[in-house]
Amino acid sequence: MNVTACHLCGSSNLVKTIDLGFHPLADFFVKEHQLNEMERRYPLSVLLCRECGHSMNSYVVPAEVRYQENDYSYDSSNSKIAIQHFTDMAREVSERAGSAPGDLVVDIGSNVGTLLAGFKALGMRVQGVDPSHNIAALAVENGIPTINDFWSEAASGEIQKLGKAKVITMTNAFNHVSDLHAFMKALVPALRDDGVFVIELPYYLTLLLKYHFDTIYLEHVSYVSVKPLMAFFERFGLTVLHAEENDYMSGSVRIFVGKGQSDATVAELIEKEKAAGLFEEQTYIEFCKKLEALKVHLLGELVAARKAGGKIVAIGAAAKGNTLLNYCGIDRTLIDFATDASPLKVGKYTPGSHLPIKSDDAIDDTVTHALILAWNIADFLIGKIGPKHPHLDFITPHVIK
C-alpha cells in the first residue's frame, strides 16, 4: 500500500527524503525450497511529513504478510545482550512507573517473553500479545501467557478482563504499526489512569547522525522522533512524560507516556532533533550523498579482499544486515555465506542476497575476512569469534562512524 497520508497527523503534505531502491522483507529468511520461487520486493523509501515532522516508509506491506505468512525469525532470548537489556529495562521501568508486585504489566509485540520475564521476576502479573504464531508458542513454552494476535480492540478487551494495566510496554514494535490511531484507541481503555505506556525503539535522530541507514527496512513502518509524538499523544489525553536515550541497538530512545506533565528530558531531546535538522529536507540531501559514499567504500573493501584471494563471510544475520546487503548489491559473488547463532535462521538464506546461513562453527581457516552485519554488537561478536580465529580480518560497515 502506497502511503499518501501521515500516520500521526493525517496530512498529505509528504516529501520523499531517502530512497534505497526495492527490497524484500528484511526479516523473511528464505527456506531452501523457496529459492527458485519469485521473491517479492517492495519500494524502500522514506517520507517526511512537512506538517508534523514524522518520517515513515513510503510503502506499507500488510502486517499479515510481515508477521504471519511465514515463521518469524527474531528471538529476543537468543542474545545475552538482549536478555540483560530487557532484565534491566523491567527494573528501570518499574521504578519510574512506581509499579508494585501484583500490578499487571502488558507487553505488545512481546516476542518470546524476554522483557515480561523480567517483570515476572519482580512479582508483577504479566501478559504478552504477539501476532507471530511460532513466536507466541515459544513464549507460552517459556511460561509467559500470550495472546496470539495483533493489538486490537479484541486484544484490549482480553486485557481488561484481567484488570487494567499499570504498565504497557512496546519494544521495537511501535514503529511497525501503520494505523496508530486505531492502535491508541484500543490501548487507552486498557491502561490505568495512573498507568504508563512505555515505548522503546531505534531513535531516528541516531539513525541520521550515525548514518544507520540499514535500520531502515520494510518492517519499520515509521521512524520515530519525540517532537511529532507530542501532538499525537495529546489527541488521546496523554503526554510524553519522560524521554531518554540509551545504547541498545547502538541508539534507542525510551519514551514514557501517560497523564501528567512532561519533564525536562522531553524538551531537551526535541531541541536536539531540531538542531540536527531532523525535520528539514536539505538535511536528507546530504545524508543520501553520504550513503552513496559509504556504499562505494564498503564495496571497495570487499572487492579488494576478494581480488587478493580472500574468502569472506558475513557474521550476524540481522534484519539490518539485509538492508545493507541489498542496498549495496552484495551476494555470493563477494560473500560465501553468513553465520548466526539463532536456530530460527541457521539452514535458511538471507532475503534477496541468498547467502546460506550457517552456524559460527562453519568458519574455518580458509576464511580470511568477516563482514559484521550485526554491527550493534560488533565488540561482542569479535570477542566471541576472534580468539578462535586470530587470522580473521573483521570488516565493520562504516555506517557507524
Contacts in CASP RR format, 6 or more apart in sequence:
PFRMAT RR
TARGET T0000
AUTHOR 0000-0000-0000
METHOD contacts of the structure
MODEL  1
MNVTACHLCGSSNLVKTIDLGFHPLADFFVKEHQLNEMERRYPLSVLLCR
ECGHSMNSYVVPAEVRYQENDYSYDSSNSKIAIQHFTDMAREVSERAGSA
PGDLVVDIGSNVGTLLAGFKALGMRVQGVDPSHNIAALAVENGIPTINDF
WSEAASGEIQKLGKAKVITMTNAFNHVSDLHAFMKALVPALRDDGVFVIE
LPYYLTLLLKYHFDTIYLEHVSYVSVKPLMAFFERFGLTVLHAEENDYMS
GSVRIFVGKGQSDATVAELIEKEKAAGLFEEQTYIEFCKKLEALKVHLLG
ELVAARKAGGKIVAIGAAAKGNTLLNYCGIDRTLIDFATDASPLKVGKYT
PGSHLPIKSDDAIDDTVTHALILAWNIADFLIGKIGPKHPHLDFITPHVI
K
1 59 0 8 1.000
1 60 0 8 1.000
1 62 0 8 1.000
1 178 0 8 1.000
2 58 0 8 1.000
2 59 0 8 1.000
3 14 0 8 1.000
3 47 0 8 1.000
3 56 0 8 1.000
3 57 0 8 1.000
3 58 0 8 1.000
3 59 0 8 1.000
3 60 0 8 1.000
4 12 0 8 1.000
4 14 0 8 1.000
5 11 0 8 1.000
5 12 0 8 1.000
5 14 0 8 1.000
6 12 0 8 1.000
6 14 0 8 1.000
6 49 0 8 1.000
6 51 0 8 1.000
6 52 0 8 1.000
6 54 0 8 1.000
6 56 0 8 1.000
7 54 0 8 1.000
7 56 0 8 1.000
7 177 0 8 1.000
7 178 0 8 1.000
7 179 0 8 1.000
7 180 0 8 1.000
7 221 0 8 1.000
7 222 0 8 1.000
8 49 0 8 1.000
8 52 0 8 1.000
8 54 0 8 1.000
8 180 0 8 1.000
8 228 0 8 1.000
8 229 0 8 1.000
8 231 0 8 1.000
8 232 0 8 1.000
9 49 0 8 1.000
9 51 0 8 1.000
9 52 0 8 1.000
9 54 0 8 1.000
9 228 0 8 1.000
9 231 0 8 1.000
9 232 0 8 1.000
10 49 0 8 1.000
10 51 0 8 1.000
11 49 0 8 1.000
11 50 0 8 1.000
11 51 0 8 1.000
11 52 0 8 1.000
13 49 0 8 1.000
13 50 0 8 1.000
13 51 0 8 1.000
14 47 0 8 1.000
14 48 0 8 1.000
14 49 0 8 1.000
14 50 0 8 1.000
15 47 0 8 1.000
15 48 0 8 1.000
15 50 0 8 1.000
15 281 0 8 1.000
16 45 0 8 1.000
16 46 0 8 1.000
16 47 0 8 1.000
16 48 0 8 1.000
16 58 0 8 1.000
17 46 0 8 1.000
17 47 0 8 1.000
17 48 0 8 1.000
17 55 0 8 1.000
17 281 0 8 1.000
17 284 0 8 1.000
17 287 0 8 1.000
17 288 0 8 1.000
18 45 0 8 1.000
18 46 0 8 1.000
18 213 0 8 1.000
18 216 0 8 1.000
18 284 0 8 1.000
18 287 0 8 1.000
18 288 0 8 1.000
18 291 0 8 1.000
19 43 0 8 1.000
19 44 0 8 1.000
19 45 0 8 1.000
19 46 0 8 1.000
19 288 0 8 1.000
20 44 0 8 1.000
20 45 0 8 1.000
20 213 0 8 1.000
20 216 0 8 1.000
20 323 0 8 1.000
20 327 0 8 1.000
21 43 0 8 1.000
21 44 0 8 1.000
21 45 0 8 1.000
21 327 0 8 1.000
22 41 0 8 1.000
22 42 0 8 1.000
22 43 0 8 1.000
22 44 0 8 1.000
23 41 0 8 1.000
23 42 0 8 1.000
23 44 0 8 1.000
23 217 0 8 1.000
23 218 0 8 1.000
23 322 0 8 1.000
23 323 0 8 1.000
23 326 0 8 1.000
23 327 0 8 1.000
23 352 0 8 1.000
24 39 0 8 1.000
24 40 0 8 1.000
24 41 0 8 1.000
24 42 0 8 1.000
24 218 0 8 1.000
24 322 0 8 1.000
24 326 0 8 1.000
24 351 0 8 1.000
24 352 0 8 1.000
25 40 0 8 1.000
25 42 0 8 1.000
25 61 0 8 1.000
25 65 0 8 1.000
25 66 0 8 1.000
25 217 0 8 1.000
25 218 0 8 1.000
25 219 0 8 1.000
25 351 0 8 1.000
26 217 0 8 1.000
26 218 0 8 1.000
26 219 0 8 1.000
26 319 0 8 1.000
26 320 0 8 1.000
26 321 0 8 1.000
26 322 0 8 1.000
26 323 0 8 1.000
26 351 0 8 1.000
27 66 0 8 1.000
27 72 0 8 1.000
27 73 0 8 1.000
27 74 0 8 1.000
27 217 0 8 1.000
27 219 0 8 1.000
27 319 0 8 1.000
27 322 0 8 1.000
28 70 0 8 1.000
28 73 0 8 1.000
28 351 0 8 1.000
29 73 0 8 1.000
29 317 0 8 1.000
29 344 0 8 1.000
29 345 0 8 1.000
29 348 0 8 1.000
29 349 0 8 1.000
29 350 0 8 1.000
29 351 0 8 1.000
29 357 0 8 1.000
30 39 0 8 1.000
30 348 0 8 1.000
30 349 0 8 1.000
30 350 0 8 1.000
30 351 0 8 1.000
30 352 0 8 1.000
30 354 0 8 1.000
31 348 0 8 1.000
31 349 0 8 1.000
32 347 0 8 1.000
32 348 0 8 1.000
32 349 0 8 1.000
35 349 0 8 1.000
35 354 0 8 1.000
39 351 0 8 1.000
39 352 0 8 1.000
41 352 0 8 1.000
42 59 0 8 1.000
42 61 0 8 1.000
42 218 0 8 1.000
43 58 0 8 1.000
43 59 0 8 1.000
44 57 0 8 1.000
44 59 0 8 1.000
44 216 0 8 1.000
44 217 0 8 1.000
44 218 0 8 1.000
44 323 0 8 1.000
45 57 0 8 1.000
45 58 0 8 1.000
45 59 0 8 1.000
46 55 0 8 1.000
46 56 0 8 1.000
46 57 0 8 1.000
46 58 0 8 1.000
46 216 0 8 1.000
46 223 0 8 1.000
47 55 0 8 1.000
47 56 0 8 1.000
47 57 0 8 1.000
47 58 0 8 1.000
48 54 0 8 1.000
48 55 0 8 1.000
48 279 0 8 1.000
48 281 0 8 1.000
48 284 0 8 1.000
49 55 0 8 1.000
49 56 0 8 1.000
49 228 0 8 1.000
52 227 0 8 1.000
52 228 0 8 1.000
52 231 0 8 1.000
52 232 0 8 1.000
53 225 0 8 1.000
53 227 0 8 1.000
53 228 0 8 1.000
53 278 0 8 1.000
53 279 0 8 1.000
54 222 0 8 1.000
54 225 0 8 1.000
54 228 0 8 1.000
55 204 0 8 1.000
55 222 0 8 1.000
55 223 0 8 1.000
55 225 0 8 1.000
56 221 0 8 1.000
56 222 0 8 1.000
56 223 0 8 1.000
57 216 0 8 1.000
57 218 0 8 1.000
57 220 0 8 1.000
57 221 0 8 1.000
57 222 0 8 1.000
59 218 0 8 1.000
60 178 0 8 1.000
60 221 0 8 1.000
61 218 0 8 1.000
61 219 0 8 1.000
63 131 0 8 1.000
63 150 0 8 1.000
63 176 0 8 1.000
63 178 0 8 1.000
66 176 0 8 1.000
66 218 0 8 1.000
66 219 0 8 1.000
67 131 0 8 1.000
67 132 0 8 1.000
67 150 0 8 1.000
68 131 0 8 1.000
68 132 0 8 1.000
68 133 0 8 1.000
71 132 0 8 1.000
71 133 0 8 1.000
71 134 0 8 1.000
71 344 0 8 1.000
72 132 0 8 1.000
72 134 0 8 1.000
72 135 0 8 1.000
72 344 0 8 1.000
73 342 0 8 1.000
73 344 0 8 1.000
73 345 0 8 1.000
73 348 0 8 1.000
74 111 0 8 1.000
74 135 0 8 1.000
74 319 0 8 1.000
74 342 0 8 1.000
74 344 0 8 1.000
75 111 0 8 1.000
75 112 0 8 1.000
75 135 0 8 1.000
75 138 0 8 1.000
75 342 0 8 1.000
75 344 0 8 1.000
76 82 0 8 1.000
76 83 0 8 1.000
76 86 0 8 1.000
76 111 0 8 1.000
76 112 0 8 1.000
76 113 0 8 1.000
76 114 0 8 1.000
76 115 0 8 1.000
77 83 0 8 1.000
77 112 0 8 1.000
77 113 0 8 1.000
77 114 0 8 1.000
77 142 0 8 1.000
78 341 0 8 1.000
78 342 0 8 1.000
78 344 0 8 1.000
79 341 0 8 1.000
79 377 0 8 1.000
80 380 0 8 1.000
81 377 0 8 1.000
81 380 0 8 1.000
82 114 0 8 1.000
83 114 0 8 1.000
85 248 0 8 1.000
86 114 0 8 1.000
86 115 0 8 1.000
86 117 0 8 1.000
86 118 0 8 1.000
86 171 0 8 1.000
87 117 0 8 1.000
87 118 0 8 1.000
87 121 0 8 1.000
89 115 0 8 1.000
89 169 0 8 1.000
89 171 0 8 1.000
89 200 0 8 1.000
89 254 0 8 1.000
90 115 0 8 1.000
90 116 0 8 1.000
90 117 0 8 1.000
90 118 0 8 1.000
90 119 0 8 1.000
90 121 0 8 1.000
90 122 0 8 1.000
91 118 0 8 1.000
91 122 0 8 1.000
93 99 0 8 1.000
93 167 0 8 1.000
93 169 0 8 1.000
93 196 0 8 1.000
93 198 0 8 1.000
94 119 0 8 1.000
94 122 0 8 1.000
94 124 0 8 1.000
94 167 0 8 1.000
96 196 0 8 1.000
96 242 0 8 1.000
96 256 0 8 1.000
97 166 0 8 1.000
97 167 0 8 1.000
97 195 0 8 1.000
97 196 0 8 1.000
97 198 0 8 1.000
97 256 0 8 1.000
98 166 0 8 1.000
99 105 0 8 1.000
99 124 0 8 1.000
99 166 0 8 1.000
99 167 0 8 1.000
100 166 0 8 1.000
101 122 0 8 1.000
101 123 0 8 1.000
101 124 0 8 1.000
102 123 0 8 1.000
102 124 0 8 1.000
102 125 0 8 1.000
103 124 0 8 1.000
103 125 0 8 1.000
103 165 0 8 1.000
103 166 0 8 1.000
103 167 0 8 1.000
104 124 0 8 1.000
104 125 0 8 1.000
104 126 0 8 1.000
104 127 0 8 1.000
104 159 0 8 1.000
104 162 0 8 1.000
104 163 0 8 1.000
104 164 0 8 1.000
104 165 0 8 1.000
104 166 0 8 1.000
104 167 0 8 1.000
105 116 0 8 1.000
105 119 0 8 1.000
105 124 0 8 1.000
105 125 0 8 1.000
105 126 0 8 1.000
105 127 0 8 1.000
105 165 0 8 1.000
105 166 0 8 1.000
105 167 0 8 1.000
105 168 0 8 1.000
105 169 0 8 1.000
106 126 0 8 1.000
106 127 0 8 1.000
106 128 0 8 1.000
106 129 0 8 1.000
106 159 0 8 1.000
106 165 0 8 1.000
106 167 0 8 1.000
106 168 0 8 1.000
106 169 0 8 1.000
106 190 0 8 1.000
107 113 0 8 1.000
107 115 0 8 1.000
107 116 0 8 1.000
107 119 0 8 1.000
107 126 0 8 1.000
107 127 0 8 1.000
107 128 0 8 1.000
107 129 0 8 1.000
107 168 0 8 1.000
107 169 0 8 1.000
107 170 0 8 1.000
107 171 0 8 1.000
108 128 0 8 1.000
108 129 0 8 1.000
108 151 0 8 1.000
108 168 0 8 1.000
108 169 0 8 1.000
108 170 0 8 1.000
108 173 0 8 1.000
108 187 0 8 1.000
109 128 0 8 1.000
109 129 0 8 1.000
109 130 0 8 1.000
109 131 0 8 1.000
109 151 0 8 1.000
109 170 0 8 1.000
109 171 0 8 1.000
109 173 0 8 1.000
110 116 0 8 1.000
110 128 0 8 1.000
110 129 0 8 1.000
110 130 0 8 1.000
110 139 0 8 1.000
110 144 0 8 1.000
110 146 0 8 1.000
111 130 0 8 1.000
111 135 0 8 1.000
111 139 0 8 1.000
112 135 0 8 1.000
112 138 0 8 1.000
112 139 0 8 1.000
112 142 0 8 1.000
112 144 0 8 1.000
113 128 0 8 1.000
113 139 0 8 1.000
113 142 0 8 1.000
113 144 0 8 1.000
113 146 0 8 1.000
115 169 0 8 1.000
115 171 0 8 1.000
116 126 0 8 1.000
116 127 0 8 1.000
116 128 0 8 1.000
116 144 0 8 1.000
117 126 0 8 1.000
117 142 0 8 1.000
117 144 0 8 1.000
119 126 0 8 1.000
119 167 0 8 1.000
120 126 0 8 1.000
120 144 0 8 1.000
124 166 0 8 1.000
124 167 0 8 1.000
125 162 0 8 1.000
126 144 0 8 1.000
126 145 0 8 1.000
127 145 0 8 1.000
127 146 0 8 1.000
127 147 0 8 1.000
127 159 0 8 1.000
127 162 0 8 1.000
127 165 0 8 1.000
128 139 0 8 1.000
128 144 0 8 1.000
128 145 0 8 1.000
128 146 0 8 1.000
128 147 0 8 1.000
129 146 0 8 1.000
129 147 0 8 1.000
129 149 0 8 1.000
129 150 0 8 1.000
129 151 0 8 1.000
129 155 0 8 1.000
129 159 0 8 1.000
130 136 0 8 1.000
130 139 0 8 1.000
130 146 0 8 1.000
130 147 0 8 1.000
130 148 0 8 1.000
131 148 0 8 1.000
131 149 0 8 1.000
131 150 0 8 1.000
132 148 0 8 1.000
133 148 0 8 1.000
134 344 0 8 1.000
136 146 0 8 1.000
136 147 0 8 1.000
136 148 0 8 1.000
137 148 0 8 1.000
139 146 0 8 1.000
140 146 0 8 1.000
147 155 0 8 1.000
147 158 0 8 1.000
147 159 0 8 1.000
149 155 0 8 1.000
151 177 0 8 1.000
151 183 0 8 1.000
151 186 0 8 1.000
151 187 0 8 1.000
152 182 0 8 1.000
152 186 0 8 1.000
153 185 0 8 1.000
153 186 0 8 1.000
155 186 0 8 1.000
156 186 0 8 1.000
156 187 0 8 1.000
156 189 0 8 1.000
156 190 0 8 1.000
157 189 0 8 1.000
157 190 0 8 1.000
159 165 0 8 1.000
159 190 0 8 1.000
160 189 0 8 1.000
160 190 0 8 1.000
164 189 0 8 1.000
164 190 0 8 1.000
164 191 0 8 1.000
164 192 0 8 1.000
165 190 0 8 1.000
165 191 0 8 1.000
165 192 0 8 1.000
165 195 0 8 1.000
166 192 0 8 1.000
166 194 0 8 1.000
166 195 0 8 1.000
166 196 0 8 1.000
167 195 0 8 1.000
167 196 0 8 1.000
167 197 0 8 1.000
167 198 0 8 1.000
168 187 0 8 1.000
168 190 0 8 1.000
168 191 0 8 1.000
168 195 0 8 1.000
168 196 0 8 1.000
168 197 0 8 1.000
168 198 0 8 1.000
169 197 0 8 1.000
169 198 0 8 1.000
169 199 0 8 1.000
169 200 0 8 1.000
170 197 0 8 1.000
170 198 0 8 1.000
170 199 0 8 1.000
170 200 0 8 1.000
171 199 0 8 1.000
171 200 0 8 1.000
171 201 0 8 1.000
172 200 0 8 1.000
172 201 0 8 1.000
172 202 0 8 1.000
172 249 0 8 1.000
173 201 0 8 1.000
174 199 0 8 1.000
174 201 0 8 1.000
174 222 0 8 1.000
174 224 0 8 1.000
175 201 0 8 1.000
175 202 0 8 1.000
175 220 0 8 1.000
175 221 0 8 1.000
175 222 0 8 1.000
175 223 0 8 1.000
175 224 0 8 1.000
176 219 0 8 1.000
176 220 0 8 1.000
176 221 0 8 1.000
177 183 0 8 1.000
177 221 0 8 1.000
177 222 0 8 1.000
178 221 0 8 1.000
180 222 0 8 1.000
180 232 0 8 1.000
181 235 0 8 1.000
184 233 0 8 1.000
184 235 0 8 1.000
184 236 0 8 1.000
185 236 0 8 1.000
187 197 0 8 1.000
188 236 0 8 1.000
188 237 0 8 1.000
188 238 0 8 1.000
191 197 0 8 1.000
191 258 0 8 1.000
193 259 0 8 1.000
194 259 0 8 1.000
195 258 0 8 1.000
195 259 0 8 1.000
196 241 0 8 1.000
196 256 0 8 1.000
196 257 0 8 1.000
196 258 0 8 1.000
197 238 0 8 1.000
197 256 0 8 1.000
197 257 0 8 1.000
197 258 0 8 1.000
198 254 0 8 1.000
198 255 0 8 1.000
198 256 0 8 1.000
198 257 0 8 1.000
199 224 0 8 1.000
199 254 0 8 1.000
199 255 0 8 1.000
199 257 0 8 1.000
200 246 0 8 1.000
200 248 0 8 1.000
200 252 0 8 1.000
200 253 0 8 1.000
200 254 0 8 1.000
200 255 0 8 1.000
201 224 0 8 1.000
201 252 0 8 1.000
201 253 0 8 1.000
202 212 0 8 1.000
202 215 0 8 1.000
202 220 0 8 1.000
202 223 0 8 1.000
202 224 0 8 1.000
202 249 0 8 1.000
202 251 0 8 1.000
202 252 0 8 1.000
202 253 0 8 1.000
203 224 0 8 1.000
203 225 0 8 1.000
203 245 0 8 1.000
203 251 0 8 1.000
203 252 0 8 1.000
203 253 0 8 1.000
204 223 0 8 1.000
204 224 0 8 1.000
204 225 0 8 1.000
204 278 0 8 1.000
205 225 0 8 1.000
205 253 0 8 1.000
205 269 0 8 1.000
205 272 0 8 1.000
205 273 0 8 1.000
205 276 0 8 1.000
205 278 0 8 1.000
206 212 0 8 1.000
206 245 0 8 1.000
206 250 0 8 1.000
206 251 0 8 1.000
206 252 0 8 1.000
206 253 0 8 1.000
207 213 0 8 1.000
207 215 0 8 1.000
207 216 0 8 1.000
207 223 0 8 1.000
208 276 0 8 1.000
208 277 0 8 1.000
208 278 0 8 1.000
208 283 0 8 1.000
208 287 0 8 1.000
209 276 0 8 1.000
210 250 0 8 1.000
210 251 0 8 1.000
210 399 0 8 1.000
210 400 0 8 1.000
210 401 0 8 1.000
211 287 0 8 1.000
211 290 0 8 1.000
211 291 0 8 1.000
211 294 0 8 1.000
211 398 0 8 1.000
211 399 0 8 1.000
211 400 0 8 1.000
211 401 0 8 1.000
212 250 0 8 1.000
212 251 0 8 1.000
212 320 0 8 1.000
212 399 0 8 1.000
212 400 0 8 1.000
213 287 0 8 1.000
213 291 0 8 1.000
213 294 0 8 1.000
213 323 0 8 1.000
213 327 0 8 1.000
213 399 0 8 1.000
214 320 0 8 1.000
214 321 0 8 1.000
214 323 0 8 1.000
214 324 0 8 1.000
214 327 0 8 1.000
214 397 0 8 1.000
214 399 0 8 1.000
215 249 0 8 1.000
215 320 0 8 1.000
215 323 0 8 1.000
216 223 0 8 1.000
216 323 0 8 1.000
217 319 0 8 1.000
217 320 0 8 1.000
217 322 0 8 1.000
217 323 0 8 1.000
219 319 0 8 1.000
224 253 0 8 1.000
224 255 0 8 1.000
225 273 0 8 1.000
225 278 0 8 1.000
226 240 0 8 1.000
226 243 0 8 1.000
226 253 0 8 1.000
226 255 0 8 1.000
226 266 0 8 1.000
226 269 0 8 1.000
226 270 0 8 1.000
226 273 0 8 1.000
227 270 0 8 1.000
227 273 0 8 1.000
227 274 0 8 1.000
227 278 0 8 1.000
227 279 0 8 1.000
229 240 0 8 1.000
229 255 0 8 1.000
230 239 0 8 1.000
230 240 0 8 1.000
230 262 0 8 1.000
230 266 0 8 1.000
230 270 0 8 1.000
233 239 0 8 1.000
233 240 0 8 1.000
233 257 0 8 1.000
233 258 0 8 1.000
237 259 0 8 1.000
238 257 0 8 1.000
238 258 0 8 1.000
238 259 0 8 1.000
239 257 0 8 1.000
239 258 0 8 1.000
239 259 0 8 1.000
239 260 0 8 1.000
239 261 0 8 1.000
239 262 0 8 1.000
240 255 0 8 1.000
240 256 0 8 1.000
240 257 0 8 1.000
240 262 0 8 1.000
240 266 0 8 1.000
241 256 0 8 1.000
241 257 0 8 1.000
241 258 0 8 1.000
241 260 0 8 1.000
241 261 0 8 1.000
241 262 0 8 1.000
241 263 0 8 1.000
241 266 0 8 1.000
242 255 0 8 1.000
242 256 0 8 1.000
242 262 0 8 1.000
242 263 0 8 1.000
242 265 0 8 1.000
242 266 0 8 1.000
243 253 0 8 1.000
243 254 0 8 1.000
243 255 0 8 1.000
243 256 0 8 1.000
243 265 0 8 1.000
243 266 0 8 1.000
243 269 0 8 1.000
244 253 0 8 1.000
244 254 0 8 1.000
244 265 0 8 1.000
245 251 0 8 1.000
245 252 0 8 1.000
245 253 0 8 1.000
245 254 0 8 1.000
245 269 0 8 1.000
246 252 0 8 1.000
246 253 0 8 1.000
246 254 0 8 1.000
249 376 0 8 1.000
250 375 0 8 1.000
250 376 0 8 1.000
250 400 0 8 1.000
253 269 0 8 1.000
273 279 0 8 1.000
276 283 0 8 1.000
277 283 0 8 1.000
291 327 0 8 1.000
294 397 0 8 1.000
294 398 0 8 1.000
294 399 0 8 1.000
295 327 0 8 1.000
295 328 0 8 1.000
297 398 0 8 1.000
298 324 0 8 1.000
298 328 0 8 1.000
298 395 0 8 1.000
298 397 0 8 1.000
298 398 0 8 1.000
299 328 0 8 1.000
299 330 0 8 1.000
301 395 0 8 1.000
302 312 0 8 1.000
302 330 0 8 1.000
302 334 0 8 1.000
302 335 0 8 1.000
302 369 0 8 1.000
302 371 0 8 1.000
302 395 0 8 1.000
303 334 0 8 1.000
305 312 0 8 1.000
305 368 0 8 1.000
305 369 0 8 1.000
305 393 0 8 1.000
305 395 0 8 1.000
306 312 0 8 1.000
306 334 0 8 1.000
309 368 0 8 1.000
310 368 0 8 1.000
310 369 0 8 1.000
311 336 0 8 1.000
311 366 0 8 1.000
311 367 0 8 1.000
311 368 0 8 1.000
311 369 0 8 1.000
312 334 0 8 1.000
312 335 0 8 1.000
312 336 0 8 1.000
312 367 0 8 1.000
312 368 0 8 1.000
312 369 0 8 1.000
312 370 0 8 1.000
312 371 0 8 1.000
312 395 0 8 1.000
313 335 0 8 1.000
313 336 0 8 1.000
313 337 0 8 1.000
313 338 0 8 1.000
313 339 0 8 1.000
313 362 0 8 1.000
313 363 0 8 1.000
313 367 0 8 1.000
313 369 0 8 1.000
313 370 0 8 1.000
313 371 0 8 1.000
314 321 0 8 1.000
314 325 0 8 1.000
314 335 0 8 1.000
314 337 0 8 1.000
314 338 0 8 1.000
314 339 0 8 1.000
314 350 0 8 1.000
314 355 0 8 1.000
314 370 0 8 1.000
314 371 0 8 1.000
314 372 0 8 1.000
314 373 0 8 1.000
315 338 0 8 1.000
315 339 0 8 1.000
315 360 0 8 1.000
315 370 0 8 1.000
315 371 0 8 1.000
315 372 0 8 1.000
315 373 0 8 1.000
315 374 0 8 1.000
315 381 0 8 1.000
315 385 0 8 1.000
316 338 0 8 1.000
316 339 0 8 1.000
316 340 0 8 1.000
316 341 0 8 1.000
316 372 0 8 1.000
316 373 0 8 1.000
316 374 0 8 1.000
316 381 0 8 1.000
317 338 0 8 1.000
317 339 0 8 1.000
317 340 0 8 1.000
317 342 0 8 1.000
317 345 0 8 1.000
317 350 0 8 1.000
317 355 0 8 1.000
317 357 0 8 1.000
317 373 0 8 1.000
317 374 0 8 1.000
318 373 0 8 1.000
318 374 0 8 1.000
318 376 0 8 1.000
320 373 0 8 1.000
320 374 0 8 1.000
320 375 0 8 1.000
320 376 0 8 1.000
321 350 0 8 1.000
321 373 0 8 1.000
321 374 0 8 1.000
322 350 0 8 1.000
322 351 0 8 1.000
322 352 0 8 1.000
322 353 0 8 1.000
324 330 0 8 1.000
324 373 0 8 1.000
324 397 0 8 1.000
324 399 0 8 1.000
325 331 0 8 1.000
325 350 0 8 1.000
325 352 0 8 1.000
325 353 0 8 1.000
325 355 0 8 1.000
325 373 0 8 1.000
326 351 0 8 1.000
326 352 0 8 1.000
326 353 0 8 1.000
329 353 0 8 1.000
330 353 0 8 1.000
331 352 0 8 1.000
331 353 0 8 1.000
331 354 0 8 1.000
331 355 0 8 1.000
332 353 0 8 1.000
332 354 0 8 1.000
332 355 0 8 1.000
335 353 0 8 1.000
335 355 0 8 1.000
335 371 0 8 1.000
336 355 0 8 1.000
336 367 0 8 1.000
337 355 0 8 1.000
337 356 0 8 1.000
337 357 0 8 1.000
337 358 0 8 1.000
337 362 0 8 1.000
338 350 0 8 1.000
338 355 0 8 1.000
338 356 0 8 1.000
338 357 0 8 1.000
338 358 0 8 1.000
338 373 0 8 1.000
339 357 0 8 1.000
339 358 0 8 1.000
339 359 0 8 1.000
339 360 0 8 1.000
339 362 0 8 1.000
339 363 0 8 1.000
340 346 0 8 1.000
340 357 0 8 1.000
340 359 0 8 1.000
340 360 0 8 1.000
341 359 0 8 1.000
341 360 0 8 1.000
345 357 0 8 1.000
346 357 0 8 1.000
346 358 0 8 1.000
346 359 0 8 1.000
347 356 0 8 1.000
347 357 0 8 1.000
347 358 0 8 1.000
348 357 0 8 1.000
349 355 0 8 1.000
349 356 0 8 1.000
349 357 0 8 1.000
350 357 0 8 1.000
360 384 0 8 1.000
360 385 0 8 1.000
363 370 0 8 1.000
363 385 0 8 1.000
363 388 0 8 1.000
363 389 0 8 1.000
363 392 0 8 1.000
365 389 0 8 1.000
365 391 0 8 1.000
367 389 0 8 1.000
367 392 0 8 1.000
368 391 0 8 1.000
368 392 0 8 1.000
368 393 0 8 1.000
369 392 0 8 1.000
369 393 0 8 1.000
369 394 0 8 1.000
369 395 0 8 1.000
370 385 0 8 1.000
370 392 0 8 1.000
370 393 0 8 1.000
370 394 0 8 1.000
370 395 0 8 1.000
371 395 0 8 1.000
371 397 0 8 1.000
372 378 0 8 1.000
372 381 0 8 1.000
372 382 0 8 1.000
372 394 0 8 1.000
372 395 0 8 1.000
372 396 0 8 1.000
372 397 0 8 1.000
373 397 0 8 1.000
374 381 0 8 1.000
375 396 0 8 1.000
375 397 0 8 1.000
375 399 0 8 1.000
375 400 0 8 1.000
378 394 0 8 1.000
378 396 0 8 1.000
378 400 0 8 1.000
382 394 0 8 1.000
385 392 0 8 1.000
386 392 0 8 1.000
386 394 0 8 1.000
END
